[in-house]
Amino acid sequence: MRLAPTAISGGLKDVFGGRLGGWALLCFVVALAATIAAAWGAFRYVWPMIPEGEGWVRYLWNVADVLGGALIVLIAIVLAPTISMIVGSVLFDVAAAGVEKTIGLPAGRLVTPLEGLANGFRIGWPPLVLNILSLPLLFVPVVNIIWFLALNGYLMGREYFSLAAVRRMPWSEARRLRARYGLSIFLVGLACSFIPFVAPLVGASAMTRLVKGMTP
């Protein structure tokens, strides 16, 4: 657990005041624009296709239909982690490679942008599905914030660690470390969940540091 604070601190410094600042700005702009566009498209074309239903489902549908602007915001909140992961995963290995050089690690395997995009979709669909299934919880005060952050913290931690670890070791070894250091990985992922649009770059830096601390 003591590894997590150092890793998070290093990741935040790299993104908000260091070597990854330019990439972070690019990631933020693209992810934010994609999230807004996707949320508007879902509200415009997908929401009208959902049956109104009965009981509390119909009530929620009617409320959301009236508060159209609020619905777009809610959809954006649900989509933001997934889109951020997809966009950021293209840059994940570029960021990780830069951090490795800085902290004295031998260069890991650098994947191509196309492979990075494929990884982004691979790690992006579970958060999307789970956040959609959890959408009713957004109407429950307190529970919504706790659940949203915990869920995406777990998912981001799991996947960002996996992406950083497999640059340096076989998948089986990455899974073993993930099981052993689960709490530290979750804490890094939880920190990333507070900053979704640049989370992949914070995750790349923090998880690279975490992997270094876990291995001789």
N, C-alpha and C positions, 0 to 999 in steps of 0.2 A: 504493500500500500504506500510505503514511503517513496516509491519511485514515481508515483503519479504526480504529486505537486511539482517536482522538478521538471518532468516532461511537459506538463501543461504550461508552466511558466516559460519554458524555452519555445514552445509552439506559438504562444501568444506574442512573444517578443519578435520572433521571425516574421510573423504575419503583419503585426501592427506597428512595427518600427524597425524592421530589419530586411533581410535579403529576399523575403517573399512578398514584400509590399506591393510591387507592381503586378505580380501574378494574382495577388489577392484582390486588387482593384478590378482586374479583368474578370476574375471569377465572380465577384460580387455583381458587376453590371450585367453580365450574361445570365447568371442564375436568377437575378431579380426580374429582368425583362422576361425570361422564359416562364417564371412562376406567374407573373401578372397575366401574360398572354394565355397560359394554360388555365388559370382560374377563370378568366373572362370567357374562354371557349367552353369550359365546363358549365358555367352558368347559362350561357347563351344557347348551347346545343344539347347538353347532356341532361341538365336538371329538368327541362320540360318533358323528357321522356320517362321520368320516374313516376310510377302510379302514386296517386295521392294516398291511397290506403284508408284505413279506418282508425278510430281512437286517437291515441297520442301520436301515432305516426302522421295522421292527417293534420293534427294540430301543429306539429313541427313543420310540416310541409307548408301550411298556410302562413305561419309566422315568417319562415324563410323567404317565401314568395313575396311577402310584403316588404320585408327588409332586404331587398335585393343587394344593396351595397354591402351589408353585413355578411350576406351569404358569400359574396365574392371574397371577402377577407377571410372567412372561415375556410373556404376551399383553398385559398392561397396558403394558409397555415398548414393545412393537411399536405399540400403538394410540395411545400418548400424543402423539407428534408430530402425527398426523393430527387427533385430536380437539382438540388445543390450537389448531391452525391454523383449524379450522372455527369453534370458539367465539371465538377471538381475532379472526378476520377481521371479525366483526360490529362490533368495537370499533376496528378498525385505523384507519379513516379519522377517527373521532372523536379518537383519540390523535394521529394525524398532524396534524390541524388545530390542536390545541392546541400542538404542538411548533413548527409553522410560525410561529405568532404569537409564540412566545417567542424564536425565533432570527431574527426579522425577515424572514421570507419572506411574499410575498403569499399569500393564502388560495388553496389549490388546489381542485379539484373535489371536492365532498363527495358520496359515494354514499349511497344509502339503506340502512338496516339490512337490507332484503330483498336488495338487490344485494350487500351485504357478505357475507351468508350464502351467496349463490350463489357468490361469489368463493371463500369458504372451502371449499365442496365442490369447486370447480374446482381449487384448489391442494392440497386435502387428499387426493384419491384417488391421485396418484402416490406419495407417501410410504407410504401404506397398502399398495399393491400391492408396491412394492419392499421394504418391511420384511417383509411376509409371505413373499416369495420368499427373503429373506435369513434367515429364521427358523433354518434349520440352523446358520448361522454363530454363533448365540448360544451354541452348545455348544462353540465353539472358543475357548479362553482367549486373551486379548490381541487376537486378530484381531476378536473380536466387538465390543469397545469401539471399536477404531479404525474399523472399517467402519461401525458404527452412527452414530458421531459425524460421520464424513466424509460419509456419504450424506445424513443429515438436515441437516448444515451446508450442503451444496451446494443441496439442495432448498429449505430455508428462505431462504437467501441469494438464490437466484434469484427466488423468488416474492415475498418481502417487498420486495425492491428493485423488482420490476415494479409492485407495488401502490403503492409510494411514488412511483415515477417517473411513472406514467401520470396522476397527479393534476396534473402540471405540464407534460407534453409528450406528443406523439403516441407511439403504440406503437413505431413504427419508430425514433424517436430513443432510446427507452428500451432497445431491443434493441442499438443501437449502443453506448451507454454500458455496457451489461451486458457486451458483448464486450471493450470497452477496459479496464474496471476489474474484470475477473473475479476477481482475487485479493483485492482489498479487499472485494468483495461476499461472497466465500466466507468470509473471516475473520469478517465480521459474522454471517453465517449460522451459522458454527461456534460462535461465542459463544452464539448463541440456542439451539443444540442442547443446551447444558448445562442450560438452564432451560426445559424444554418447556411447562410450564403457564402461564407468563407470557411465553413467547417472542414471540408476536405483538406485544405492547405494547413490549417492548424493541426488536423489529425495526422497528416503526413509528417510534419515536423515532430509533434509530440510522440507519435508511435515509433518513429525511428529512434528517438532517444530512449523510449521505453524498451525497445528490443535490445538496444545496446546495454542497458542496465540489467537485463535478464540473462544475457549471455556472457561468457568469459571473454 
